[in-house]
Amino acid sequence: LMVKYCDEATLYIGVDISFAGLQLNRLRNTHRNSLYILCSADSLPFQKETIDVLCYFGILHHTERGAATIPEDSGLIRDGGYMLIHEPLSRPSPSLLPGFLKPKGEESAHEGHLDREELTNIIRKSNLKIVISKPLNTIFFTGMTILFTSIMINNRAFFRLVSSLDSVLMKMSGVIIPYFRAGAIMLLLRKS
């Protein structure tokens, strides 16, 4: 996702705890100035103030400390640099749904979610300022993705329609109906 924003002088560093994940990243990455490091997101091996953009795409909820890594990792970012976060949020469990509405299959045992209030409090205590905060994906969006996977992937207009309806549901019903609360969040944070 980030490679299209990298010029020739940009050093792109991919980090993963899985060797297979790094191999997949390398296969998909066309940027020549790239480095791949096998390590945990709980302890990134970089010097302070050396990173321009630090991205977490669904990683923090898998780490031992979760969102608590944010303040420490913000020290790795240069002044004026950014942290981009996309994470699942806690909301009522599908087990509370009536039987015919429950998703088939089980959630992975390691799958977790971040508490939105806790995440916000952690960010407030760091040296990062929220530039963009966008709640995403109610249970409606998830259901449409499951039912119409191919159309959601291949038809941009349908995807935008579902996304727009999802936003309306989130704003109008999310306060009252827990299932229409955001299931994920995208944050762009800036180090000042």
SULWO-V436925 format. One record per backbone hydrogen bond with DSSP energy under -0.5 kcal/mol. CO is the residue of the C=O (numbers start at 0). NH is the residue of the N-H. E is the energy in kcal/mol with one decimal. If there is no record, write none. Layout:
[[CO,NH,E] [CO,NH,E]]
This chain:
[[1,4,-2.2] [2,5,-2.0] [6,9,-1.3] [9,11,-0.7] [10,12,-0.5] [11,13,-0.5] [11,34,-2.3] [13,36,-2.8] [15,38,-1.8] [17,21,-1.9] [18,22,-2.2] [19,23,-2.3] [20,24,-2.2] [21,25,-2.5] [22,26,-2.3] [23,27,-2.0] [24,28,-1.4] [27,29,-0.6] [31,33,-1.8] [32,11,-2.5] [34,13,-2.7] [36,15,-1.8] [36,38,-0.8] [39,42,-1.2] [43,45,-1.1] [46,49,-0.7] [50,77,-2.8] [51,81,-2.8] [52,54,-0.5] [53,83,-2.6] [55,57,-0.7] [55,85,-2.4] [58,61,-2.2] [58,62,-0.7] [59,62,-1.1] [64,67,-1.9] [65,68,-1.6] [66,69,-2.0] [67,71,-0.5] [68,72,-2.9] [69,73,-2.0] [70,74,-0.6] [71,74,-1.2] [72,75,-1.6] [73,76,-1.0] [74,48,-2.2] [75,49,-2.1] [75,50,-2.4] [77,80,-2.5] [80,190,-2.7] [81,53,-2.3] [82,84,-0.5] [82,188,-3.1] [83,55,-3.2] [84,186,-3.1] [85,57,-3.2] [86,184,-2.4] [87,113,-2.4] [92,95,-2.0] [93,96,-1.9] [97,100,-2.0] [97,101,-0.8] [98,101,-0.9] [107,110,-1.1] [113,89,-2.5] [113,115,-0.5] [114,118,-2.7] [115,119,-2.5] [116,120,-2.4] [117,121,-2.4] [118,122,-2.2] [119,123,-2.3] [120,124,-1.4] [121,125,-0.5] [122,125,-1.3] [122,127,-0.6] [126,191,-1.5] [128,130,-0.5] [128,189,-2.7] [131,187,-2.5] [132,134,-0.5] [133,185,-2.2] [135,182,-1.7] [135,183,-1.8] [136,182,-1.6] [137,141,-2.0] [138,142,-2.6] [139,143,-2.6] [140,144,-2.3] [141,145,-2.0] [142,146,-2.9] [143,147,-2.7] [145,148,-0.6] [147,151,-3.0] [148,152,-2.0] [149,153,-2.5] [150,154,-2.4] [153,155,-0.6] [154,158,-2.4] [155,159,-2.5] [156,160,-2.2] [157,161,-2.7] [158,162,-2.6] [159,163,-2.6] [160,164,-2.6] [161,165,-2.5] [162,166,-2.1] [163,167,-2.1] [164,168,-2.6] [165,169,-2.5] [166,170,-2.3] [167,171,-2.8] [168,172,-2.7] [168,173,-1.0] [169,173,-0.8] [172,175,-0.7] [172,176,-3.7] [175,177,-0.7] [176,179,-2.1] [177,180,-1.7] [178,138,-1.8] [182,88,-2.3] [183,135,-2.9] [184,86,-2.0] [185,133,-2.9] [186,84,-2.8] [186,188,-0.5] [187,130,-3.3] [187,131,-1.6] [188,82,-2.3] [189,128,-2.7] [189,191,-0.5] [190,79,-2.5]]
